[in-house]
Amino acid sequence: MTLPAGWEGYEQNFLGLDEPWCHPDQAGVYVLPAPYEHTSSYVPGSDKGPSCIIEASHQVEFYDEVLRCEPYREWGGIATVRSLDLDGKVDGNAVEAIEHFVRPHVRTGHFLVTLTGEHTGALGAIRAHAKSYPDLCVVQIDAHGDLRHAYQGNLFSHASVMARVVDDGLPLVQVGVRSISPEEIERINATDRISTFFAADLLDPLGRYEGRAARWIPEVVKACRGPVYLTFDCDGLDASLVPALGTPEPGGLGWYDTLNLVSALANGPGILGMDISEIAPIEGFVAPQFCIARLIYRMLGRIKAGRRVH
């Protein structure tokens, strides 16, 4: 088998897979890098996130000790599209370009993982999926509400991306939020299309996440009104796991609770696609992007197991 034009070989693809496991004709998962950054308001560099995640993924062990399998084999492989060149496009033009990049692969029988920079890039991937799945429910793992109508005058700011999702008429379930403005609270209270699970409400009395997820995960699943599109801002995780962020916040989700949530969503309403955003790499410090590369792979295993349930 020879890779067609536009697809990455083992030196540059997710996990460093060789043929036939990275071939798009065989693979059940497509990884789509779309490294967009324009409105980062604190730490820049998220446009480097997709390539750093892919590079770090080459160090991920293939065997999942919980599922007792190698998920890439269960999917038939993981293929990686050549990174999107946005050619200077920003704001709505960039969102449209990412939507066009993702859309041809939606509903082709492949599970899509879009890797973007700032969270705004996720909007293009979400819209591409929503046009094929009108009953889609967006689940947002994030430290921030991202529900401002505009931020610094920009409707396509990373701080406004979920406002655009709600404006598109999609139901939204937010998990792990712990930084929010009065304007965003008003928006949450003004519509029944938004369900927000604040991080502080997920803590146990000793201030720990891990182990209490059995209580709140069923509530998150119940709030989903249809099959799920998962938009994963890396600052949703605790900053001790992933400190290389555009807008870091303390007090995020733990590793095992995050995976348990993904399993519950996959086994319940099902997960149709996902994106990963907001890693801003720190030079010489690879742990954050390795954590996310490993998390993506582990999530793919749980999503595949969920499809067997369905």
C-alpha positions in Angstrom: 0.0 0.0 0.0 1.2 3.5 -0.8 -0.1 6.5 1.0 -2.1 8.9 -1.2 -1.1 12.5 -1.5 -2.1 14.7 1.5 -1.6 11.9 4.1 1.3 11.7 6.6 3.6 8.7 6.9 5.0 7.3 10.1 7.5 10.1 10.7 4.8 12.7 10.9 1.6 11.0 11.8 -0.2 10.4 15.1 1.5 7.6 17.1 4.2 7.1 14.4 2.2 4.3 12.8 3.6 2.5 9.7 1.6 1.2 6.8 -1.0 -0.3 6.6 -2.0 1.1 10.0 -1.7 4.7 8.9 -3.4 4.3 5.5 -6.7 6.2 5.1 -8.3 3.3 3.2 -8.0 1.1 6.3 -7.9 3.4 9.2 -11.1 4.0 11.3 -9.8 7.2 12.8 -8.7 10.4 11.0 -6.6 13.0 12.8 -7.0 16.4 11.2 -4.4 19.1 12.3 -5.7 22.7 12.0 -3.2 24.9 13.8 -5.1 28.2 14.2 -4.2 31.0 16.6 -5.2 34.7 16.4 -7.0 35.9 19.5 -5.0 34.3 22.4 -5.3 36.8 25.2 -2.6 35.5 27.6 0.0 33.0 26.6 0.6 32.6 22.8 1.8 29.5 21.0 -1.3 27.3 20.7 -0.7 27.1 16.9 2.3 24.9 17.8 0.1 22.6 19.8 -1.1 20.2 17.1 2.4 19.4 15.8 3.8 19.0 19.3 1.0 16.6 20.3 1.7 14.5 17.2 5.5 14.5 17.9 4.8 13.5 21.5 2.4 10.8 20.4 5.4 8.8 19.0 6.3 8.0 22.6 2.9 6.7 23.6 2.7 3.0 24.5 0.1 1.3 22.2 -1.3 -1.1 24.8 -4.1 0.2 27.0 -3.8 -1.5 30.4 -7.4 -0.9 31.2 -9.0 -2.0 28.0 -6.4 -4.8 27.6 -6.0 -4.1 23.9 -4.2 -1.9 21.4 -6.9 0.6 20.4 -5.3 1.6 17.1 -5.8 -2.1 16.0 -9.4 -2.1 17.2 -10.0 0.9 14.9 -8.2 -0.7 12.0 -5.6 2.1 12.2 -5.3 5.9 12.6 -4.5 8.0 9.6 -3.3 11.6 9.8 -4.1 14.3 7.2 -1.4 16.8 6.2 -1.8 19.9 8.4 -4.1 22.6 7.1 -2.4 25.8 5.9 -4.7 28.6 6.8 -2.6 31.0 4.7 -3.2 34.0 7.0 -7.0 33.5 7.3 -8.4 34.7 10.7 -11.7 34.9 12.5 -14.7 33.9 10.4 -12.6 33.1 7.4 -10.4 30.7 9.4 -13.5 29.0 10.9 -14.9 28.5 7.5 -11.6 27.1 6.2 -11.5 24.6 9.0 -15.1 23.6 8.4 -14.2 23.0 4.8 -11.2 21.0 5.8 -13.2 18.7 8.1 -16.5 18.4 6.3 -15.5 16.0 3.5 -14.5 13.4 6.1 -17.7 13.6 8.2 -20.1 10.7 7.9 -17.7 8.7 5.9 -17.5 5.9 8.6 -14.4 7.4 10.1 -14.1 9.0 13.6 -12.5 12.4 13.4 -10.1 14.1 15.8 -9.4 17.7 14.9 -6.3 19.2 16.5 -6.4 22.9 16.6 -4.7 25.8 18.4 -6.9 28.3 20.2 -10.4 27.1 20.9 -11.9 29.2 18.1 -10.7 26.6 15.7 -13.1 24.1 17.2 -16.0 26.0 15.8 -15.2 25.0 12.2 -15.1 21.3 13.2 -18.3 21.6 15.2 -20.2 23.2 12.3 -18.9 20.5 9.9 -20.3 17.8 12.2 -23.6 19.7 13.0 -24.5 19.9 9.3 -24.5 16.1 9.1 -25.9 15.4 12.5 -28.7 17.9 13.2 -29.5 16.4 16.6 -25.9 16.9 17.8 -25.2 17.9 21.4 -21.9 19.6 22.1 -20.1 18.6 25.3 -17.4 21.1 26.3 -14.7 20.2 28.8 -13.1 23.6 29.7 -12.0 25.8 32.5 -13.8 28.8 30.9 -17.4 29.4 29.8 -16.4 30.9 26.4 -19.9 32.4 26.3 -19.1 36.1 25.9 -21.0 37.6 22.9 -17.6 39.1 21.9 -14.3 39.6 23.6 -12.2 42.6 22.8 -14.7 43.4 20.1 -14.2 40.1 18.3 -17.1 37.7 17.7 -14.6 34.9 16.9 -12.5 35.3 20.0 -11.5 32.1 21.8 -13.6 33.6 24.7 -16.7 33.6 22.5 -16.5 30.3 20.7 -19.3 28.6 22.7 -21.5 31.6 22.2 -21.4 31.0 18.5 -22.2 27.3 19.1 -25.3 28.3 21.1 -26.2 30.9 18.5 -26.1 28.1 15.9 -28.9 26.4 17.9 -26.9 23.5 19.3 -27.4 22.3 22.9 -24.3 22.7 25.1 -23.2 20.8 28.1 -20.2 22.4 29.9 -18.0 20.4 32.3 -15.3 21.7 34.7 -15.9 25.5 34.3 -14.2 27.6 36.9 -13.6 31.0 35.3 -16.7 32.9 34.1 -18.1 36.4 33.8 -21.4 37.9 34.8 -22.4 38.2 31.1 -21.8 34.5 30.7 -23.9 33.6 33.7 -26.7 35.7 32.3 -26.5 33.7 29.1 -26.6 30.4 30.9 -29.6 31.5 33.0 -31.4 32.9 29.9 -31.6 29.6 28.0 -32.4 26.0 28.6 -30.0 24.9 25.9 -27.0 25.3 28.2 -26.2 22.9 31.1 -23.1 24.0 33.1 -21.3 21.8 35.6 -19.0 24.0 37.6 -15.7 22.6 38.8 -16.4 23.6 42.4 -19.6 21.5 42.4 -17.7 18.4 41.3 -15.3 18.5 44.3 -15.6 16.2 47.3 -15.5 17.8 50.8 -11.7 17.3 50.9 -11.2 19.2 47.7 -10.4 16.2 45.5 -11.9 15.2 42.2 -10.8 11.6 41.8 -13.3 9.1 43.0 -16.4 11.3 43.2 -17.1 11.1 39.5 -19.7 8.3 40.0 -22.0 11.0 41.4 -21.7 13.7 38.8 -21.0 11.8 35.5 -24.5 10.3 35.3 -25.8 13.9 35.6 -23.7 15.0 32.7 -24.8 12.1 30.6 -28.5 12.9 31.4 -28.0 16.5 30.3 -27.0 15.4 26.8 -29.9 15.8 24.4 -28.5 13.8 21.5 -25.3 12.1 20.3 -22.2 14.0 21.5 -19.6 16.0 19.8 -16.8 16.5 22.4 -14.8 19.8 22.3 -11.9 19.4 24.7 -10.0 22.5 25.8 -6.9 21.2 27.5 -7.3 23.7 30.4 -10.3 21.7 31.4 -7.8 19.3 33.0 -6.0 20.2 36.2 -3.1 22.5 35.5 -0.8 20.1 37.4 -1.3 17.7 34.5 -1.2 20.2 31.7 0.5 23.5 32.6 1.3 24.5 29.0 -1.8 26.4 28.3 -3.0 29.6 26.7 -5.1 30.6 29.7 -4.3 28.2 32.7 -6.7 27.9 35.6 -6.2 25.8 38.8 -8.6 23.2 40.0 -9.3 21.2 36.9 -10.5 17.6 36.1 -8.4 14.6 37.0 -7.0 12.0 34.6 -9.2 9.0 35.6 -12.4 11.0 36.1 -11.9 12.5 32.6 -11.6 9.0 31.1 -14.6 7.8 33.1 -16.6 10.7 31.7 -15.6 9.8 28.1 -16.5 6.2 28.7 -19.9 7.1 30.0 -20.6 9.4 27.1 -19.4 6.8 24.6 -21.5 4.1 26.2 -24.6 6.4 26.6 -25.4 8.9 23.9 -22.3 8.0 21.9 -19.5 10.3 20.7 -19.5 11.2 17.0 -16.4 13.4 16.8 -14.0 15.5 18.9 -11.5 18.3 18.8 -8.5 19.2 21.1 -7.4 22.7 21.6 -5.3 25.2 23.7 -2.0 23.5 24.3 0.7 26.2 24.2 4.0 24.3 24.3 6.8 25.3 26.7 10.2 24.9 25.1 12.1 22.0 26.6 9.1 20.7 28.6 7.3 17.9 26.8 5.1 16.4 29.6 2.0 18.5 28.8 1.8 17.5 25.1 2.7 13.9 26.0 -0.2 13.8 28.5 -2.6 15.0 25.8 -1.3 12.6 23.2 -1.8 9.8 25.6 -5.2 11.0 26.6 -6.4 11.2 23.0 -5.3 7.7 22.4 -7.0 6.5 25.6 -10.2 8.3 24.7 -10.2 6.7 21.3 -10.1 3.3 23.0 -13.1 4.1 25.1 -15.0 5.6 22.2 -14.4 2.4 20.2 -15.5 0.3 23.2 -18.7 2.4 23.4 -19.5 1.7 19.7 -19.4 -2.0 20.5 -22.0 -1.3 23.2 -24.2 0.4 20.6 
